């Protein structure tokens, strides 16, 4: 099981190729994404080595040549999938994982919202409150999935009745849990533990989602109709490529216009949606702006409680987010400088 | 359905940016019309998946500009037009291609080594 793979050596080779530590991090991120999709380690290494050759030849960064780690990993995955080189485990992932991933991410967001509310409201909450994000997240996503499945098979009245019963049951259980834990307040620690819970749940959801991506690729790539193609294509452009909604709409409109004139489907005209989306690359400027804005909001949220008095913990967290924002800007600035030199 | 190209694929790929720029010399065209113009000139009928990344790259470089025109009952078309930068690039790159051709011709005639 613990068979050694040459991936670490290849990652080191990336760092040495141009003397850039960032290149090694890029290679590591690509390998991590592919390994999480259960792609064979030797195949991952092969993909990394192919890219490394071009990095050495051109002297350009792997991000400039191949896009972000997410984009390149998805491109390799699709290529190997179409060549039939992936093991079955990498292609077939149970659908239940998709629900679990979405539920965990939803729970993470709910925990984060509760963290913000707790910071602003400053109420004293009991230990049982930590179960609430999980209950709400899984209930929401599970409810939607149940509705989608049951509404095709059952009469609407039956579906609504079942969902109402489930909602009442979940609410009653939650009340019992909260009652049982009344008087177990964690005091000032509560909001920070909620933030920690949010981070853990969201990260867990992301990890599971990476596994699920394999299934999505398998489902959509074979022979999507135009609407499936547009959904997947738009999703990749908005997600992995960080393109704006306006830009995505324009690209899709143009693709539809072209396909209408040629008389072919979008899949026939443009190929697999993921591969085509990747040709547009990542909107690095937009990604940087949004990430910095996100960190700025987190810093602001941390500074609000400081109105009541100085706190070293709050200051440390605010400084951490500021540092993250600065790192984002530095990465962007470096890639921009390299692009200017190249042109 | 797809016309075969007159030249090997790697050559077509290498000359594609220039061919797209050349197709716009006489005026603005939308994507599908560019594909047809390229096909008429022996580049094969390119699919959208090969053409639009090139157009996107040329647009980002400022070699072409694009604007929407409303279609009659259709989804509308995005028309591309050559910019001054694009014309300069076309002229410059065509010069380089000619030079390459001349070099290859000279080489193929052979040189006598004593």
Interface residues (C-beta under 8 A of the other chain):
Chain A: X250 X251 X253 X254 X255 X256 X257 X258 X259 X260 X261 X262 X268 X269 X270 X271 X275 X276 X279 X280
Chain B: X30 X31 X32 X35 X47 X48 X49 X52 X53 X56 X71 X74 X75 X76 X77 X78
